[in-house]
Amino acid sequence: MGVKGRDKEFRTPKTTYVDFKHIEMDRVLTMLFPRLKYEGYASRRPPHGKELTVEEFVDEFLDHPEWFEDFDKYPKVVHKWIETDLMDVVNRGRANQALASPRPLHGNTYKFRNAKRTRDYGAAEQIYWMLYYARKGKGQNARDSLKRFFFPGVDLVTDRYDPSVSVDVETQAILRLDQQVTQDTKDSKEPTRFPPLCIGQADLLAEDVLRLLAYERYIPRSVLVDYLKTLLSFHLALYHLKLMHLLPRMLKDRSGSELCTQQKCPAGNGNGFTLADCPYKIAMLVDMGDAENQEMKELARRSAERFYRQIPSFVHANFIVKKLDEMAEYLSKKTGKIAAPPSGTFTAPDLIALMKPDLEADRLAYFKFRLASLIEESGANADDLDPEIREVMDMGLNEFDSFIEILMAYRSKYHRQYITECLDALLQKNKDTGMLAQARTKGSPRRFVLGSKLLEVLLQLAVLDQEDGRFVTRELKIEDLLTFLQRRYGIHIDRLPDQAGEGSILERRALRLNLEAFKRRLREIGFYEDLSDAYVTQKVSPRYRIEAGA
């Protein structure tokens, strides 16, 4: 027997819009475009009669020599260029290779997607609504900046191509194809709007997007798109790592944290933005790749394990929020025993507050009915219960706790597997753009690392400063860079997190060696030149210089 129907429902946008599955950031960005274009709404368009293929795009290029001069003379080269540089392909190089959509180089690429191959599992919604709720206007500025960056050459009122706008060749190709799609409208379905549980992470995402887009005039467009994909994946990972810790803590306290509100969140703003004062801040010890520093590998492994071991607690907490939401819907609309909030919608903190003792009688009565229904649907009678149900019933728990524990008995392993898979994908496991490594051997431990391409993105953000309301680049001392990574993102390289104490002699040695490996990595990617042994002269230099008034 397994739980059925709404009993097994787990996903709720009141904690996260993400449906925990393996997530590809090309598809996330593709599905973010219509939400940027239509202010949070999805797009609606007539379904294709059949799947689009790479060959159809190639034919479109070759059939229009007036647009793509001399392309018809080199069809094989054109095919390879389109397939490799312009298309997001699933199962690339295999017999079952298929087109998902054009690469997300322009906002209108979502029009050409094959829907069943471009599922983003709610990640685009999560990003959009994090930006929507980011405070002090930064979220709106970030959304406007993303829209401007991703929709060049298009009049967003008429949705028509403007040939007078100068864009790179890849974007030009996509824009020419865009003229073939005339039917695309905003979905009439009203989107659900829920603020993120951690508003500070939303603020940080918005500020980082604005910082990165300050390089728009200085970095090639395709490179900046890749930077944005890396950044968005990194922030989705940070948010959900914090969620693994935050939601169980909120349930334990039986209320939403008063600090986790738009008014009281202690996250800093402005140039000195920091999450160091957050009571739920996360800390990740990262291994910088010194093969001989085994102690550092062990520290990074334990750091990663601490987060992944929180997954069962998160599953338990999320089930509670989901089922309390179902209870609140029933008691507020069907019986009128509780009043809905002024907004008309229960948020996660509102639902957690329903765990307070004054509502215990109503809660137990509701879940007594749900528990009886669950057992009845299992087809079992009192003398022939499934072992999972019998074990829970023998624990002597109340009706609410029994109901949740039965769900955990049947569904915990399933959700743990997919949440693990999702976190691995968001942390870009074993990729240069990520911060997680795991050997290919089954059962190998994970550890936090810092991929060179992710480090490059974070360095581009770190060397920016604000001057007269504009971003400018400047040199940055190594110690200031380490502080930036630690206080802003919880990335620890040369020191243990505060709660870990000073550490043993071996641990302190490992951290010193890790710092040296960090400097070597900076030198390898071209941001650091060691001109002196003096620590104060060791600085990171910006790769692209943005001057005041430029």
Number of C-alpha atoms within 10 A of each C-alpha: 10 16 17 11 9 9 19 16 14 18 16 17 19 21 22 21 21 22 18 20 19 18 24 19 22 22 25 24 27 28 28 25 27 26 23 21 22 14 15 22 20 21 19 15 13 8 9 11 6 7 16 16 18 20 13 11 20 20 14 14 23 21 13 14 13 10 13 15 11 12 19 17 11 10 15 12 12 17 18 13 14 21 21 13 12 20 20 23 21 15 11 13 9 8 7 8 12 19 22 26 26 27 25 28 25 26 26 24 25 23 22 21 23 20 16 9 16 23 19 23 20 19 26 27 25 25 24 20 20 27 28 25 21 25 19 12 13 23 25 16 18 22 21 15 15 19 19 16 17 21 22 20 20 20 11 14 6 7 15 14 18 12 12 7 10 11 14 11 9 17 23 20 16 21 24 16 16 18 11 9 11 11 9 13 14 16 16 10 10 9 13 12 17 20 22 28 24 24 25 26 23 28 24 26 26 25 23 21 23 21 22 20 22 20 21 13 9 13 16 11 20 17 11 19 22 18 22 20 18 22 21 22 24 20 20 23 21 19 23 19 20 19 22 21 19 24 27 21 18 17 22 13 14 17 18 22 18 11 16 21 17 16 10 11 18 18 21 17 16 10 12 12 16 22 23 18 12 16 13 17 17 22 22 25 28 25 33 27 18 17 10 10 17 13 18 28 24 19 21 24 23 18 19 22 15 12 16 17 13 16 22 18 17 23 22 20 21 23 24 24 27 22 23 23 22 14 19 24 17 15 18 14 13 10 9 12 13 16 12 16 11 7 7 8 14 19 21 25 22 18 23 23 18 21 19 12 10 9 13 13 9 15 20 16 13 17 21 17 12 18 21 13 12 21 18 13 14 16 11 14 10 9 7 10 16 16 10 16 21 14 15 17 17 9 9 10 12 12 20 21 16 21 24 19 22 22 23 19 16 16 19 19 13 10 19 20 13 15 23 17 17 22 23 22 21 26 25 24 21 18 16 18 24 26 28 26 25 17 11 9 7 7 8 10 15 22 25 27 27 24 22 19 18 20 20 21 18 20 21 21 22 23 23 23 18 15 13 8 8 15 23 20 23 19 18 19 18 20 13 13 17 19 18 21 18 23 19 20 22 20 23 20 28 23 21 18 19 8 7 8 9 12 13 9 9 11 17 17 16 23 26 16 20 24 20 15 19 22 19 18 20 20 14 12 13 14 18 22 15 14 9 9 8 8 11 10 13 19 20 24 20 20 17 13 16 19 12 13 9 8
